[in-house]
Amino acid sequence: MSVREKDDPALYTKIQEQNLLRQYDLLSNCVEIGLKKGIEAFDKYTLWALNYAAVSNICQLGGRYREGPIRVGNHVPPHFKDVPRLMDAFFSVIHEN
């Protein structure tokens, strides 16, 4: 179930605000755990959980890597098929350093 901004701007804004509050609370918990457990507490599952909290009910792909091409202004992100490998490499770098 999701709502699109163009269909109901007021409801979309309300849901987005609630998602941001949930995301902030979850991120605060993750930071607290990370301070106690160290960097190994941060992994792709944590990132997926944060993403899910951020886009719950406003996007169908919450908690997953994108499965199609996107554009962000003038920036062209990596091809969607490369995202899982690139994210695994990202977490490897974080954990090694």
Secondary structure in CASP SS format (residue, H / E / C, confidence):
PFRMAT SS
TARGET T0000
AUTHOR 0000-0000-0000
METHOD secondary structure of the structure
MODEL  1
M C 1.00
S C 1.00
V C 1.00
R C 1.00
E C 1.00
K C 1.00
D C 1.00
D C 1.00
P H 1.00
A H 1.00
L H 1.00
Y H 1.00
T H 1.00
K H 1.00
I H 1.00
Q H 1.00
E H 1.00
Q H 1.00
N H 1.00
L H 1.00
L H 1.00
R H 1.00
Q H 1.00
Y H 1.00
D H 1.00
L H 1.00
L H 1.00
S H 1.00
N H 1.00
C H 1.00
V H 1.00
E H 1.00
I H 1.00
G H 1.00
L H 1.00
K H 1.00
K H 1.00
G C 1.00
I H 1.00
E H 1.00
A H 1.00
F C 1.00
D C 1.00
K H 1.00
Y H 1.00
T H 1.00
L H 1.00
W H 1.00
A H 1.00
L H 1.00
N H 1.00
Y H 1.00
A H 1.00
A H 1.00
V H 1.00
S C 1.00
N C 1.00
I C 1.00
C C 1.00
Q C 1.00
L C 1.00
G C 1.00
G C 1.00
R C 1.00
Y C 1.00
R C 1.00
E C 1.00
G C 1.00
P C 1.00
I C 1.00
R C 1.00
V E 1.00
G C 1.00
N C 1.00
H E 1.00
V C 1.00
P C 1.00
P C 1.00
H C 1.00
F C 1.00
K C 1.00
D C 1.00
V H 1.00
P H 1.00
R H 1.00
L H 1.00
M H 1.00
D H 1.00
A H 1.00
F H 1.00
F H 1.00
S H 1.00
V H 1.00
I H 1.00
H H 1.00
E H 1.00
N C 1.00
END
